[in-house]
Amino acid sequence: MRVFQPTRKALFALFVYIIIPSYAILLTMFNYPDLSKSRFIEIMKWIILIGVVLIIISQVQVRYERGSIKRYLLNVAYVVASLLWLLALFGGKPYIQQYWGEYEFRIVVWKILLIAVAVAALNVLYFTLEYAVYRSTNAAGGEA
């Protein structure tokens, strides 16, 4: 019988994408009761859902060796899911709008999202080059 062994990357994803953000959202919700709880609950729902997908992807991708098309596609899916997670963290909009008593405030975050998309594009480029290098190395019999 094979026992499930979580990888370090999956454990890291669990902490970074689910535990720490959920704790921060709960802390904000309970320390500032005037803020809309339904909005934070909706954000937490999406963070947990996409976080579980990220954990599954990070656990599965280590089963495939570098240079395989499955690992490449899982790496790209991880980057896309990370962008969706960030968008969910911001509430699904390019701005964060909240009401606190009689006050309304709005924080525009589209520039942060633009930077994240640029970094994600570089990450996908890296995974593409990694795929090409390992694929050619494996095809040449291990010689670079």
Chimera marker file (.cmm) of the C-alpha trace (Angstrom):
<marker_set name="trace">
<marker id="1" x="0.000" y="0.000" z="0.000" r="1" g="1" b="0" radius="0.5"/>
<marker id="2" x="1.409" y="3.349" z="-1.041" r="1" g="1" b="0" radius="0.5"/>
<marker id="3" x="1.147" y="6.188" z="1.446" r="1" g="1" b="0" radius="0.5"/>
<marker id="4" x="0.448" y="9.686" z="0.172" r="1" g="1" b="0" radius="0.5"/>
<marker id="5" x="3.585" y="11.818" z="0.589" r="1" g="1" b="0" radius="0.5"/>
<marker id="6" x="3.057" y="15.551" z="0.095" r="1" g="1" b="0" radius="0.5"/>
<marker id="7" x="5.896" y="17.352" z="-1.639" r="1" g="1" b="0" radius="0.5"/>
<marker id="8" x="7.620" y="20.421" z="-0.252" r="1" g="1" b="0" radius="0.5"/>
<marker id="9" x="6.140" y="22.518" z="-3.028" r="1" g="1" b="0" radius="0.5"/>
<marker id="10" x="2.613" y="21.334" z="-2.173" r="1" g="1" b="0" radius="0.5"/>
<marker id="11" x="3.128" y="22.125" z="1.514" r="1" g="1" b="0" radius="0.5"/>
<marker id="12" x="4.514" y="25.542" z="0.591" r="1" g="1" b="0" radius="0.5"/>
<marker id="13" x="1.469" y="26.160" z="-1.611" r="1" g="1" b="0" radius="0.5"/>
<marker id="14" x="-0.808" y="25.120" z="1.258" r="1" g="1" b="0" radius="0.5"/>
<marker id="15" x="0.694" y="27.727" z="3.562" r="1" g="1" b="0" radius="0.5"/>
<marker id="16" x="1.119" y="30.535" z="1.020" r="1" g="1" b="0" radius="0.5"/>
<marker id="17" x="-2.147" y="30.164" z="-0.881" r="1" g="1" b="0" radius="0.5"/>
<marker id="18" x="-4.588" y="28.961" z="1.813" r="1" g="1" b="0" radius="0.5"/>
<marker id="19" x="-3.503" y="29.135" z="5.455" r="1" g="1" b="0" radius="0.5"/>
<marker id="20" x="-1.809" y="32.553" z="5.626" r="1" g="1" b="0" radius="0.5"/>
<marker id="21" x="-4.365" y="34.449" z="3.460" r="1" g="1" b="0" radius="0.5"/>
<marker id="22" x="-7.324" y="32.809" z="5.217" r="1" g="1" b="0" radius="0.5"/>
<marker id="23" x="-5.912" y="33.767" z="8.588" r="1" g="1" b="0" radius="0.5"/>
<marker id="24" x="-5.313" y="37.355" z="7.420" r="1" g="1" b="0" radius="0.5"/>
<marker id="25" x="-8.856" y="37.646" z="6.062" r="1" g="1" b="0" radius="0.5"/>
<marker id="26" x="-10.380" y="36.230" z="9.246" r="1" g="1" b="0" radius="0.5"/>
<marker id="27" x="-8.239" y="38.553" z="11.340" r="1" g="1" b="0" radius="0.5"/>
<marker id="28" x="-9.404" y="41.546" z="9.287" r="1" g="1" b="0" radius="0.5"/>
<marker id="29" x="-13.040" y="40.448" z="9.463" r="1" g="1" b="0" radius="0.5"/>
<marker id="30" x="-13.077" y="40.103" z="13.230" r="1" g="1" b="0" radius="0.5"/>
<marker id="31" x="-10.937" y="43.136" z="14.057" r="1" g="1" b="0" radius="0.5"/>
<marker id="32" x="-12.976" y="45.469" z="11.835" r="1" g="1" b="0" radius="0.5"/>
<marker id="33" x="-16.633" y="44.443" z="12.276" r="1" g="1" b="0" radius="0.5"/>
<marker id="34" x="-17.877" y="47.506" z="10.352" r="1" g="1" b="0" radius="0.5"/>
<marker id="35" x="-16.481" y="46.103" z="7.097" r="1" g="1" b="0" radius="0.5"/>
<marker id="36" x="-18.690" y="43.945" z="4.888" r="1" g="1" b="0" radius="0.5"/>
<marker id="37" x="-18.317" y="40.324" z="6.035" r="1" g="1" b="0" radius="0.5"/>
<marker id="38" x="-20.044" y="38.902" z="2.958" r="1" g="1" b="0" radius="0.5"/>
<marker id="39" x="-17.350" y="40.341" z="0.687" r="1" g="1" b="0" radius="0.5"/>
<marker id="40" x="-14.569" y="38.789" z="2.771" r="1" g="1" b="0" radius="0.5"/>
<marker id="41" x="-16.363" y="35.433" z="2.873" r="1" g="1" b="0" radius="0.5"/>
<marker id="42" x="-16.712" y="35.497" z="-0.916" r="1" g="1" b="0" radius="0.5"/>
<marker id="43" x="-13.012" y="36.315" z="-1.291" r="1" g="1" b="0" radius="0.5"/>
<marker id="44" x="-12.085" y="33.519" z="1.110" r="1" g="1" b="0" radius="0.5"/>
<marker id="45" x="-14.243" y="31.036" z="-0.798" r="1" g="1" b="0" radius="0.5"/>
<marker id="46" x="-12.404" y="31.757" z="-4.040" r="1" g="1" b="0" radius="0.5"/>
<marker id="47" x="-8.999" y="31.803" z="-2.355" r="1" g="1" b="0" radius="0.5"/>
<marker id="48" x="-9.571" y="28.359" z="-0.844" r="1" g="1" b="0" radius="0.5"/>
<marker id="49" x="-10.982" y="26.932" z="-4.090" r="1" g="1" b="0" radius="0.5"/>
<marker id="50" x="-8.129" y="28.168" z="-6.278" r="1" g="1" b="0" radius="0.5"/>
<marker id="51" x="-5.613" y="27.349" z="-3.520" r="1" g="1" b="0" radius="0.5"/>
<marker id="52" x="-6.706" y="23.703" z="-3.528" r="1" g="1" b="0" radius="0.5"/>
<marker id="53" x="-6.251" y="23.620" z="-7.309" r="1" g="1" b="0" radius="0.5"/>
<marker id="54" x="-2.739" y="25.065" z="-6.892" r="1" g="1" b="0" radius="0.5"/>
<marker id="55" x="-1.878" y="22.435" z="-4.281" r="1" g="1" b="0" radius="0.5"/>
<marker id="56" x="-3.103" y="19.619" z="-6.531" r="1" g="1" b="0" radius="0.5"/>
<marker id="57" x="-1.153" y="20.956" z="-9.510" r="1" g="1" b="0" radius="0.5"/>
<marker id="58" x="2.035" y="21.332" z="-7.466" r="1" g="1" b="0" radius="0.5"/>
<marker id="59" x="1.663" y="17.784" z="-6.102" r="1" g="1" b="0" radius="0.5"/>
<marker id="60" x="1.016" y="16.220" z="-9.505" r="1" g="1" b="0" radius="0.5"/>
<marker id="61" x="3.702" y="18.044" z="-11.492" r="1" g="1" b="0" radius="0.5"/>
<marker id="62" x="6.576" y="16.435" z="-9.571" r="1" g="1" b="0" radius="0.5"/>
<marker id="63" x="5.511" y="13.034" z="-10.870" r="1" g="1" b="0" radius="0.5"/>
<marker id="64" x="6.687" y="14.003" z="-14.349" r="1" g="1" b="0" radius="0.5"/>
<marker id="65" x="10.281" y="14.663" z="-15.289" r="1" g="1" b="0" radius="0.5"/>
<marker id="66" x="11.446" y="17.919" z="-16.772" r="1" g="1" b="0" radius="0.5"/>
<marker id="67" x="11.073" y="18.011" z="-20.518" r="1" g="1" b="0" radius="0.5"/>
<marker id="68" x="7.773" y="16.155" z="-20.582" r="1" g="1" b="0" radius="0.5"/>
<marker id="69" x="4.787" y="17.909" z="-22.083" r="1" g="1" b="0" radius="0.5"/>
<marker id="70" x="2.634" y="17.059" z="-19.049" r="1" g="1" b="0" radius="0.5"/>
<marker id="71" x="4.999" y="18.834" z="-16.650" r="1" g="1" b="0" radius="0.5"/>
<marker id="72" x="5.201" y="21.831" z="-18.970" r="1" g="1" b="0" radius="0.5"/>
<marker id="73" x="1.409" y="22.104" z="-19.168" r="1" g="1" b="0" radius="0.5"/>
<marker id="74" x="1.077" y="21.705" z="-15.394" r="1" g="1" b="0" radius="0.5"/>
<marker id="75" x="3.661" y="24.470" z="-14.873" r="1" g="1" b="0" radius="0.5"/>
<marker id="76" x="1.716" y="26.799" z="-17.171" r="1" g="1" b="0" radius="0.5"/>
<marker id="77" x="-1.536" y="25.859" z="-15.412" r="1" g="1" b="0" radius="0.5"/>
<marker id="78" x="0.118" y="26.697" z="-12.079" r="1" g="1" b="0" radius="0.5"/>
<marker id="79" x="1.042" y="30.171" z="-13.347" r="1" g="1" b="0" radius="0.5"/>
<marker id="80" x="-2.477" y="30.803" z="-14.683" r="1" g="1" b="0" radius="0.5"/>
<marker id="81" x="-4.063" y="29.573" z="-11.446" r="1" g="1" b="0" radius="0.5"/>
<marker id="82" x="-1.720" y="31.842" z="-9.465" r="1" g="1" b="0" radius="0.5"/>
<marker id="83" x="-2.943" y="34.833" z="-11.474" r="1" g="1" b="0" radius="0.5"/>
<marker id="84" x="-6.547" y="33.823" z="-10.848" r="1" g="1" b="0" radius="0.5"/>
<marker id="85" x="-5.752" y="33.475" z="-7.144" r="1" g="1" b="0" radius="0.5"/>
<marker id="86" x="-4.321" y="37.004" z="-7.062" r="1" g="1" b="0" radius="0.5"/>
<marker id="87" x="-7.393" y="38.345" z="-8.838" r="1" g="1" b="0" radius="0.5"/>
<marker id="88" x="-9.591" y="36.537" z="-6.292" r="1" g="1" b="0" radius="0.5"/>
<marker id="89" x="-7.564" y="38.067" z="-3.463" r="1" g="1" b="0" radius="0.5"/>
<marker id="90" x="-8.352" y="41.521" z="-4.832" r="1" g="1" b="0" radius="0.5"/>
<marker id="91" x="-12.042" y="40.671" z="-5.005" r="1" g="1" b="0" radius="0.5"/>
<marker id="92" x="-12.231" y="39.921" z="-8.728" r="1" g="1" b="0" radius="0.5"/>
<marker id="93" x="-11.950" y="43.540" z="-9.849" r="1" g="1" b="0" radius="0.5"/>
<marker id="94" x="-9.095" y="45.858" z="-10.826" r="1" g="1" b="0" radius="0.5"/>
<marker id="95" x="-9.919" y="47.914" z="-7.747" r="1" g="1" b="0" radius="0.5"/>
<marker id="96" x="-10.773" y="47.239" z="-4.117" r="1" g="1" b="0" radius="0.5"/>
<marker id="97" x="-13.828" y="49.124" z="-2.923" r="1" g="1" b="0" radius="0.5"/>
<marker id="98" x="-15.006" y="48.973" z="0.664" r="1" g="1" b="0" radius="0.5"/>
<marker id="99" x="-17.419" y="50.845" z="2.871" r="1" g="1" b="0" radius="0.5"/>
<marker id="100" x="-16.582" y="51.572" z="6.472" r="1" g="1" b="0" radius="0.5"/>
<marker id="101" x="-19.422" y="53.255" z="8.270" r="1" g="1" b="0" radius="0.5"/>
<marker id="102" x="-20.200" y="56.398" z="6.312" r="1" g="1" b="0" radius="0.5"/>
<marker id="103" x="-16.868" y="56.313" z="4.480" r="1" g="1" b="0" radius="0.5"/>
<marker id="104" x="-16.132" y="54.696" z="1.155" r="1" g="1" b="0" radius="0.5"/>
<marker id="105" x="-12.643" y="53.990" z="-0.044" r="1" g="1" b="0" radius="0.5"/>
<marker id="106" x="-11.289" y="52.564" z="-3.269" r="1" g="1" b="0" radius="0.5"/>
<marker id="107" x="-7.816" y="51.276" z="-3.969" r="1" g="1" b="0" radius="0.5"/>
<marker id="108" x="-6.914" y="50.843" z="-7.635" r="1" g="1" b="0" radius="0.5"/>
<marker id="109" x="-4.815" y="47.699" z="-8.081" r="1" g="1" b="0" radius="0.5"/>
<marker id="110" x="-4.750" y="47.230" z="-11.859" r="1" g="1" b="0" radius="0.5"/>
<marker id="111" x="-1.071" y="48.233" z="-11.992" r="1" g="1" b="0" radius="0.5"/>
<marker id="112" x="-0.248" y="45.499" z="-9.501" r="1" g="1" b="0" radius="0.5"/>
<marker id="113" x="-2.202" y="43.034" z="-11.654" r="1" g="1" b="0" radius="0.5"/>
<marker id="114" x="-0.333" y="44.278" z="-14.742" r="1" g="1" b="0" radius="0.5"/>
<marker id="115" x="3.012" y="43.659" z="-13.032" r="1" g="1" b="0" radius="0.5"/>
<marker id="116" x="1.822" y="40.183" z="-11.986" r="1" g="1" b="0" radius="0.5"/>
<marker id="117" x="0.805" y="39.380" z="-15.575" r="1" g="1" b="0" radius="0.5"/>
<marker id="118" x="4.227" y="40.540" z="-16.829" r="1" g="1" b="0" radius="0.5"/>
<marker id="119" x="6.009" y="38.344" z="-14.274" r="1" g="1" b="0" radius="0.5"/>
<marker id="120" x="3.720" y="35.439" z="-15.192" r="1" g="1" b="0" radius="0.5"/>
<marker id="121" x="4.600" y="35.898" z="-18.870" r="1" g="1" b="0" radius="0.5"/>
<marker id="122" x="8.299" y="35.730" z="-17.980" r="1" g="1" b="0" radius="0.5"/>
<marker id="123" x="7.611" y="32.629" z="-15.913" r="1" g="1" b="0" radius="0.5"/>
<marker id="124" x="5.827" y="30.938" z="-18.822" r="1" g="1" b="0" radius="0.5"/>
<marker id="125" x="8.761" y="31.895" z="-21.072" r="1" g="1" b="0" radius="0.5"/>
<marker id="126" x="11.117" y="30.272" z="-18.558" r="1" g="1" b="0" radius="0.5"/>
<marker id="127" x="9.031" y="27.084" z="-18.491" r="1" g="1" b="0" radius="0.5"/>
<marker id="128" x="8.958" y="27.040" z="-22.303" r="1" g="1" b="0" radius="0.5"/>
<marker id="129" x="12.738" y="27.364" z="-22.515" r="1" g="1" b="0" radius="0.5"/>
<marker id="130" x="13.178" y="24.746" z="-19.776" r="1" g="1" b="0" radius="0.5"/>
<marker id="131" x="10.897" y="22.390" z="-21.698" r="1" g="1" b="0" radius="0.5"/>
<marker id="132" x="12.858" y="22.941" z="-24.919" r="1" g="1" b="0" radius="0.5"/>
<marker id="133" x="16.264" y="22.446" z="-23.270" r="1" g="1" b="0" radius="0.5"/>
<marker id="134" x="15.332" y="19.298" z="-21.340" r="1" g="1" b="0" radius="0.5"/>
<marker id="135" x="13.480" y="17.885" z="-24.330" r="1" g="1" b="0" radius="0.5"/>
<marker id="136" x="16.520" y="18.336" z="-26.583" r="1" g="1" b="0" radius="0.5"/>
<marker id="137" x="18.802" y="16.967" z="-23.838" r="1" g="1" b="0" radius="0.5"/>
<marker id="138" x="16.634" y="13.872" z="-23.411" r="1" g="1" b="0" radius="0.5"/>
<marker id="139" x="16.419" y="13.385" z="-27.191" r="1" g="1" b="0" radius="0.5"/>
<marker id="140" x="20.223" y="13.629" z="-27.534" r="1" g="1" b="0" radius="0.5"/>
<marker id="141" x="20.770" y="10.868" z="-25.006" r="1" g="1" b="0" radius="0.5"/>
<marker id="142" x="21.624" y="13.043" z="-22.017" r="1" g="1" b="0" radius="0.5"/>
<marker id="143" x="24.338" y="15.148" z="-23.650" r="1" g="1" b="0" radius="0.5"/>
<marker id="144" x="23.988" y="18.904" z="-23.771" r="1" g="1" b="0" radius="0.5"/>
<link id1="1" id2="2" r="1" g="1" b="0" radius="0.2"/>
<link id1="2" id2="3" r="1" g="1" b="0" radius="0.2"/>
<link id1="3" id2="4" r="1" g="1" b="0" radius="0.2"/>
<link id1="4" id2="5" r="1" g="1" b="0" radius="0.2"/>
<link id1="5" id2="6" r="1" g="1" b="0" radius="0.2"/>
<link id1="6" id2="7" r="1" g="1" b="0" radius="0.2"/>
<link id1="7" id2="8" r="1" g="1" b="0" radius="0.2"/>
<link id1="8" id2="9" r="1" g="1" b="0" radius="0.2"/>
<link id1="9" id2="10" r="1" g="1" b="0" radius="0.2"/>
<link id1="10" id2="11" r="1" g="1" b="0" radius="0.2"/>
<link id1="11" id2="12" r="1" g="1" b="0" radius="0.2"/>
<link id1="12" id2="13" r="1" g="1" b="0" radius="0.2"/>
<link id1="13" id2="14" r="1" g="1" b="0" radius="0.2"/>
<link id1="14" id2="15" r="1" g="1" b="0" radius="0.2"/>
<link id1="15" id2="16" r="1" g="1" b="0" radius="0.2"/>
<link id1="16" id2="17" r="1" g="1" b="0" radius="0.2"/>
<link id1="17" id2="18" r="1" g="1" b="0" radius="0.2"/>
<link id1="18" id2="19" r="1" g="1" b="0" radius="0.2"/>
<link id1="19" id2="20" r="1" g="1" b="0" radius="0.2"/>
<link id1="20" id2="21" r="1" g="1" b="0" radius="0.2"/>
<link id1="21" id2="22" r="1" g="1" b="0" radius="0.2"/>
<link id1="22" id2="23" r="1" g="1" b="0" radius="0.2"/>
<link id1="23" id2="24" r="1" g="1" b="0" radius="0.2"/>
<link id1="24" id2="25" r="1" g="1" b="0" radius="0.2"/>
<link id1="25" id2="26" r="1" g="1" b="0" radius="0.2"/>
<link id1="26" id2="27" r="1" g="1" b="0" radius="0.2"/>
<link id1="27" id2="28" r="1" g="1" b="0" radius="0.2"/>
<link id1="28" id2="29" r="1" g="1" b="0" radius="0.2"/>
<link id1="29" id2="30" r="1" g="1" b="0" radius="0.2"/>
<link id1="30" id2="31" r="1" g="1" b="0" radius="0.2"/>
<link id1="31" id2="32" r="1" g="1" b="0" radius="0.2"/>
<link id1="32" id2="33" r="1" g="1" b="0" radius="0.2"/>
<link id1="33" id2="34" r="1" g="1" b="0" radius="0.2"/>
<link id1="34" id2="35" r="1" g="1" b="0" radius="0.2"/>
<link id1="35" id2="36" r="1" g="1" b="0" radius="0.2"/>
<link id1="36" id2="37" r="1" g="1" b="0" radius="0.2"/>
<link id1="37" id2="38" r="1" g="1" b="0" radius="0.2"/>
<link id1="38" id2="39" r="1" g="1" b="0" radius="0.2"/>
<link id1="39" id2="40" r="1" g="1" b="0" radius="0.2"/>
<link id1="40" id2="41" r="1" g="1" b="0" radius="0.2"/>
<link id1="41" id2="42" r="1" g="1" b="0" radius="0.2"/>
<link id1="42" id2="43" r="1" g="1" b="0" radius="0.2"/>
<link id1="43" id2="44" r="1" g="1" b="0" radius="0.2"/>
<link id1="44" id2="45" r="1" g="1" b="0" radius="0.2"/>
<link id1="45" id2="46" r="1" g="1" b="0" radius="0.2"/>
<link id1="46" id2="47" r="1" g="1" b="0" radius="0.2"/>
<link id1="47" id2="48" r="1" g="1" b="0" radius="0.2"/>
<link id1="48" id2="49" r="1" g="1" b="0" radius="0.2"/>
<link id1="49" id2="50" r="1" g="1" b="0" radius="0.2"/>
<link id1="50" id2="51" r="1" g="1" b="0" radius="0.2"/>
<link id1="51" id2="52" r="1" g="1" b="0" radius="0.2"/>
<link id1="52" id2="53" r="1" g="1" b="0" radius="0.2"/>
<link id1="53" id2="54" r="1" g="1" b="0" radius="0.2"/>
<link id1="54" id2="55" r="1" g="1" b="0" radius="0.2"/>
<link id1="55" id2="56" r="1" g="1" b="0" radius="0.2"/>
<link id1="56" id2="57" r="1" g="1" b="0" radius="0.2"/>
<link id1="57" id2="58" r="1" g="1" b="0" radius="0.2"/>
<link id1="58" id2="59" r="1" g="1" b="0" radius="0.2"/>
<link id1="59" id2="60" r="1" g="1" b="0" radius="0.2"/>
<link id1="60" id2="61" r="1" g="1" b="0" radius="0.2"/>
<link id1="61" id2="62" r="1" g="1" b="0" radius="0.2"/>
<link id1="62" id2="63" r="1" g="1" b="0" radius="0.2"/>
<link id1="63" id2="64" r="1" g="1" b="0" radius="0.2"/>
<link id1="64" id2="65" r="1" g="1" b="0" radius="0.2"/>
<link id1="65" id2="66" r="1" g="1" b="0" radius="0.2"/>
<link id1="66" id2="67" r="1" g="1" b="0" radius="0.2"/>
<link id1="67" id2="68" r="1" g="1" b="0" radius="0.2"/>
<link id1="68" id2="69" r="1" g="1" b="0" radius="0.2"/>
<link id1="69" id2="70" r="1" g="1" b="0" radius="0.2"/>
<link id1="70" id2="71" r="1" g="1" b="0" radius="0.2"/>
<link id1="71" id2="72" r="1" g="1" b="0" radius="0.2"/>
<link id1="72" id2="73" r="1" g="1" b="0" radius="0.2"/>
<link id1="73" id2="74" r="1" g="1" b="0" radius="0.2"/>
<link id1="74" id2="75" r="1" g="1" b="0" radius="0.2"/>
<link id1="75" id2="76" r="1" g="1" b="0" radius="0.2"/>
<link id1="76" id2="77" r="1" g="1" b="0" radius="0.2"/>
<link id1="77" id2="78" r="1" g="1" b="0" radius="0.2"/>
<link id1="78" id2="79" r="1" g="1" b="0" radius="0.2"/>
<link id1="79" id2="80" r="1" g="1" b="0" radius="0.2"/>
<link id1="80" id2="81" r="1" g="1" b="0" radius="0.2"/>
<link id1="81" id2="82" r="1" g="1" b="0" radius="0.2"/>
<link id1="82" id2="83" r="1" g="1" b="0" radius="0.2"/>
<link id1="83" id2="84" r="1" g="1" b="0" radius="0.2"/>
<link id1="84" id2="85" r="1" g="1" b="0" radius="0.2"/>
<link id1="85" id2="86" r="1" g="1" b="0" radius="0.2"/>
<link id1="86" id2="87" r="1" g="1" b="0" radius="0.2"/>
<link id1="87" id2="88" r="1" g="1" b="0" radius="0.2"/>
<link id1="88" id2="89" r="1" g="1" b="0" radius="0.2"/>
<link id1="89" id2="90" r="1" g="1" b="0" radius="0.2"/>
<link id1="90" id2="91" r="1" g="1" b="0" radius="0.2"/>
<link id1="91" id2="92" r="1" g="1" b="0" radius="0.2"/>
<link id1="92" id2="93" r="1" g="1" b="0" radius="0.2"/>
<link id1="93" id2="94" r="1" g="1" b="0" radius="0.2"/>
<link id1="94" id2="95" r="1" g="1" b="0" radius="0.2"/>
<link id1="95" id2="96" r="1" g="1" b="0" radius="0.2"/>
<link id1="96" id2="97" r="1" g="1" b="0" radius="0.2"/>
<link id1="97" id2="98" r="1" g="1" b="0" radius="0.2"/>
<link id1="98" id2="99" r="1" g="1" b="0" radius="0.2"/>
<link id1="99" id2="100" r="1" g="1" b="0" radius="0.2"/>
<link id1="100" id2="101" r="1" g="1" b="0" radius="0.2"/>
<link id1="101" id2="102" r="1" g="1" b="0" radius="0.2"/>
<link id1="102" id2="103" r="1" g="1" b="0" radius="0.2"/>
<link id1="103" id2="104" r="1" g="1" b="0" radius="0.2"/>
<link id1="104" id2="105" r="1" g="1" b="0" radius="0.2"/>
<link id1="105" id2="106" r="1" g="1" b="0" radius="0.2"/>
<link id1="106" id2="107" r="1" g="1" b="0" radius="0.2"/>
<link id1="107" id2="108" r="1" g="1" b="0" radius="0.2"/>
<link id1="108" id2="109" r="1" g="1" b="0" radius="0.2"/>
<link id1="109" id2="110" r="1" g="1" b="0" radius="0.2"/>
<link id1="110" id2="111" r="1" g="1" b="0" radius="0.2"/>
<link id1="111" id2="112" r="1" g="1" b="0" radius="0.2"/>
<link id1="112" id2="113" r="1" g="1" b="0" radius="0.2"/>
<link id1="113" id2="114" r="1" g="1" b="0" radius="0.2"/>
<link id1="114" id2="115" r="1" g="1" b="0" radius="0.2"/>
<link id1="115" id2="116" r="1" g="1" b="0" radius="0.2"/>
<link id1="116" id2="117" r="1" g="1" b="0" radius="0.2"/>
<link id1="117" id2="118" r="1" g="1" b="0" radius="0.2"/>
<link id1="118" id2="119" r="1" g="1" b="0" radius="0.2"/>
<link id1="119" id2="120" r="1" g="1" b="0" radius="0.2"/>
<link id1="120" id2="121" r="1" g="1" b="0" radius="0.2"/>
<link id1="121" id2="122" r="1" g="1" b="0" radius="0.2"/>
<link id1="122" id2="123" r="1" g="1" b="0" radius="0.2"/>
<link id1="123" id2="124" r="1" g="1" b="0" radius="0.2"/>
<link id1="124" id2="125" r="1" g="1" b="0" radius="0.2"/>
<link id1="125" id2="126" r="1" g="1" b="0" radius="0.2"/>
<link id1="126" id2="127" r="1" g="1" b="0" radius="0.2"/>
<link id1="127" id2="128" r="1" g="1" b="0" radius="0.2"/>
<link id1="128" id2="129" r="1" g="1" b="0" radius="0.2"/>
<link id1="129" id2="130" r="1" g="1" b="0" radius="0.2"/>
<link id1="130" id2="131" r="1" g="1" b="0" radius="0.2"/>
<link id1="131" id2="132" r="1" g="1" b="0" radius="0.2"/>
<link id1="132" id2="133" r="1" g="1" b="0" radius="0.2"/>
<link id1="133" id2="134" r="1" g="1" b="0" radius="0.2"/>
<link id1="134" id2="135" r="1" g="1" b="0" radius="0.2"/>
<link id1="135" id2="136" r="1" g="1" b="0" radius="0.2"/>
<link id1="136" id2="137" r="1" g="1" b="0" radius="0.2"/>
<link id1="137" id2="138" r="1" g="1" b="0" radius="0.2"/>
<link id1="138" id2="139" r="1" g="1" b="0" radius="0.2"/>
<link id1="139" id2="140" r="1" g="1" b="0" radius="0.2"/>
<link id1="140" id2="141" r="1" g="1" b="0" radius="0.2"/>
<link id1="141" id2="142" r="1" g="1" b="0" radius="0.2"/>
<link id1="142" id2="143" r="1" g="1" b="0" radius="0.2"/>
<link id1="143" id2="144" r="1" g="1" b="0" radius="0.2"/>
</marker_set>
